[in-house]
Amino acid sequence: MLLLALDTATPAVTVALHDGRRVLAAADEVDARRHGELLLPAVDRVLAEAGAALGDVTGIVVGTGPGPYTGLRVGLMTAVTVGAARDIPVHGLCTLDGIAYAAAGAGLDGPFVVATDARRKEVYWARYADARTRLGEPAVDRPADIAEIVADVPAAGAGAKLYADVFTGFRPGPPEHASAAALAALAAEKLAAAGGDGDGAGFLPPLPLYLRRPDARVPANYKVVLPR
């Protein structure tokens, strides 16, 4: 097994290589405006550091979000393209699940909350019983609207840090953003538990998890003008 993991659903451009037992190499760079520029060079660096080639990779793991439209699609389209070119499986995982897995690895005990910055004064968030068990589906909300739910609950992620007055159980320290190393480790666990069968491991399809309507809309009073 050699899993290439990547995630661009948060400001972090994060890539990791995992051999089924441990992370061989990882690269993380936080730059919300340069996902497209930074991702492929990061993949090259990780492969070179591990002494591997793209042809050695047996599977792709990709964060499906939730996240902003443009950044999120960079990682997903790269994963799908590489998977198709190499004829290898592409496994989707919720980005929040990867942050939860990393948070537990950093000492955060369950139950807890993970929240990322959704902009527009909102957060993407989800509740967890433990590192591997999400309670319900991810959501997007204004922090004030979920204050009673998240108050005093241990919390991780950049959204919880940004609105620490609401996420009063926020624990400073990593992880603030997505971690490809955590995604890869979580995926390796799932594959091992399923006997190496990706179909039975509970992965998501490599499609963007959008929780908002698109910004671009057809004007309400749009008129079609036909040439005479």
C-alpha positions in Angstrom: 0.0 0.0 0.0 1.2 3.5 -0.9 -1.4 6.2 -0.4 -1.0 9.7 -1.7 -3.2 12.1 0.4 -4.0 15.7 -0.3 -6.5 18.3 0.8 -7.1 21.9 -0.3 -10.5 22.5 1.5 -8.9 25.0 4.0 -6.2 27.6 3.6 -3.6 24.8 4.0 -2.2 23.0 0.9 -1.4 19.7 2.5 0.1 16.5 1.0 1.3 13.3 2.5 2.5 9.8 1.5 1.6 6.8 3.7 2.7 3.2 3.3 -0.1 1.6 5.4 2.0 1.7 8.6 3.3 5.3 8.8 3.6 8.6 7.1 6.7 8.6 4.9 6.7 12.3 4.0 4.4 15.3 4.3 4.3 18.9 3.2 2.0 21.6 4.6 1.8 25.3 3.5 -0.9 27.8 4.5 -1.8 30.1 1.6 -5.5 30.5 0.9 -4.9 32.2 -2.5 -2.4 29.8 -4.1 -3.8 26.3 -3.9 -3.4 25.8 -7.7 0.2 27.0 -7.7 1.4 25.1 -4.6 -0.3 21.7 -4.8 1.6 19.9 -7.6 5.1 21.1 -6.4 4.1 19.8 -2.9 3.3 16.4 -4.4 6.7 16.3 -6.2 8.5 17.2 -2.9 6.7 14.6 -0.9 7.4 11.9 -3.5 11.0 12.9 -3.7 11.5 12.9 0.0 10.0 9.4 0.3 12.1 8.2 -2.6 9.0 7.2 -4.5 7.5 7.9 -7.9 3.9 8.6 -8.9 3.8 5.2 -10.5 4.4 3.6 -7.1 1.2 5.0 -5.6 -1.6 2.5 -5.2 -4.3 4.8 -4.1 -5.3 8.5 -3.6 -6.9 10.0 -0.5 -8.5 13.4 -0.9 -10.4 15.7 1.4 -13.9 16.4 0.1 -14.5 19.5 2.3 -16.6 21.3 3.2 -14.7 24.3 2.0 -14.7 27.3 -0.3 -15.5 26.5 -3.9 -12.3 27.2 -5.8 -9.7 25.9 -3.3 -11.7 22.7 -2.7 -11.9 21.8 -6.3 -8.2 22.2 -6.9 -7.5 19.2 -4.7 -10.4 17.1 -5.8 -9.7 17.6 -9.6 -6.0 16.8 -9.1 -6.9 13.6 -7.2 -9.4 12.5 -9.8 -7.1 13.3 -12.7 -4.1 11.4 -11.1 -6.4 8.5 -10.2 -7.7 8.2 -13.8 -4.3 8.6 -15.4 -2.8 5.9 -13.1 -5.9 3.7 -13.0 -5.9 3.7 -9.2 -8.7 4.2 -6.7 -9.5 7.7 -5.3 -10.9 7.7 -1.7 -12.8 10.7 -0.4 -12.8 11.7 3.2 -14.6 14.6 4.9 -11.9 17.2 5.7 -13.4 17.8 9.2 -12.9 14.1 9.9 -9.2 14.5 9.1 -8.9 17.4 11.5 -10.8 15.4 14.2 -8.3 12.5 13.8 -5.4 14.9 14.0 -6.9 16.7 17.0 -7.3 13.4 18.9 -3.7 12.5 18.0 -2.7 15.8 19.6 -4.4 14.9 22.9 -8.0 16.2 22.4 -10.4 13.7 24.1 -13.9 13.1 22.9 -16.6 14.2 22.7 -15.5 17.4 20.9 -16.2 19.8 18.1 -14.3 20.7 14.9 -14.9 24.0 13.2 -13.2 25.6 10.2 -13.6 29.2 8.9 -16.4 29.3 6.2 -16.0 33.0 5.7 -19.0 35.3 5.6 -18.9 35.2 9.5 -19.8 31.5 9.4 -18.1 28.2 10.2 -18.2 24.7 8.8 -18.5 22.4 11.8 -19.3 18.9 13.1 -19.5 17.1 16.4 -17.5 14.0 17.2 -17.8 11.2 19.8 -14.1 10.4 19.3 -11.4 10.6 16.7 -13.2 8.2 14.3 -16.9 8.8 15.0 -18.7 11.9 13.7 -22.1 12.6 15.1 -24.3 13.7 12.3 -23.5 15.5 9.1 -21.3 18.6 8.7 -23.1 21.9 8.8 -22.5 25.6 8.0 -23.8 28.1 10.5 -23.2 31.5 12.1 -21.4 30.9 15.4 -24.0 32.7 17.4 -26.7 30.3 16.2 -24.9 27.3 17.6 -23.5 28.9 20.8 -25.7 26.8 23.1 -24.6 23.6 21.4 -20.8 24.2 21.4 -20.3 26.2 24.6 -17.7 24.6 26.8 -17.3 21.6 24.5 -13.7 20.9 23.7 -13.1 22.3 20.2 -10.4 22.3 17.5 -9.9 24.1 14.1 -9.4 27.5 12.8 -13.1 28.3 13.0 -13.2 27.5 16.7 -10.1 29.7 17.2 -11.6 32.6 15.3 -14.8 32.5 17.3 -13.3 31.4 20.7 -15.9 33.6 22.4 -18.5 31.1 21.2 -16.4 27.9 21.1 -15.4 28.4 24.7 -13.9 25.0 24.9 -11.3 25.8 22.2 -7.9 24.2 22.9 -5.0 26.2 21.4 -2.5 24.4 19.2 -2.7 22.2 16.2 -4.5 21.3 14.1 -6.0 24.5 12.8 -6.3 23.4 9.2 -6.6 20.2 7.2 -3.8 17.6 7.6 -3.1 15.2 4.7 -1.0 13.1 7.1 -4.1 12.6 9.3 -6.3 11.9 6.3 -3.8 9.3 5.0 -3.5 7.6 8.5 -7.3 7.5 8.8 -7.7 6.1 5.3 -5.0 3.4 6.0 -7.0 2.4 9.1 -10.2 2.1 7.2 -8.6 0.1 4.5 -7.0 -2.3 7.0 -10.3 -2.8 8.8 -12.0 -3.6 5.5 -9.3 -6.1 4.5 -7.9 -3.7 2.0 -11.2 -3.3 0.2 -11.9 0.3 -0.5 -15.6 -0.5 -1.3 -16.2 -1.6 2.2 -14.2 1.0 4.0 -16.8 3.7 4.2 -15.1 6.3 1.9 -16.9 9.1 0.2 -16.9 9.6 -3.6 -14.3 12.2 -4.6 -16.9 15.0 -5.0 -17.0 18.4 -3.4 -19.1 18.7 -0.2 -20.8 22.0 -0.7 -23.0 23.3 2.1 -24.0 26.6 0.4 -25.8 27.6 -2.7 -23.5 28.9 -5.5 -22.8 32.6 -5.6 -23.4 32.8 -9.3 -27.1 33.0 -10.2 -29.2 33.8 -13.2 -30.8 37.3 -12.7 -34.4 37.1 -11.7 -35.6 39.3 -14.6 -33.3 37.8 -17.2 -34.4 38.5 -20.8 -33.2 36.5 -23.8 -32.4 38.7 -26.7 -32.5 36.8 -30.0 -30.9 38.3 -33.2 -33.3 39.3 -35.9 
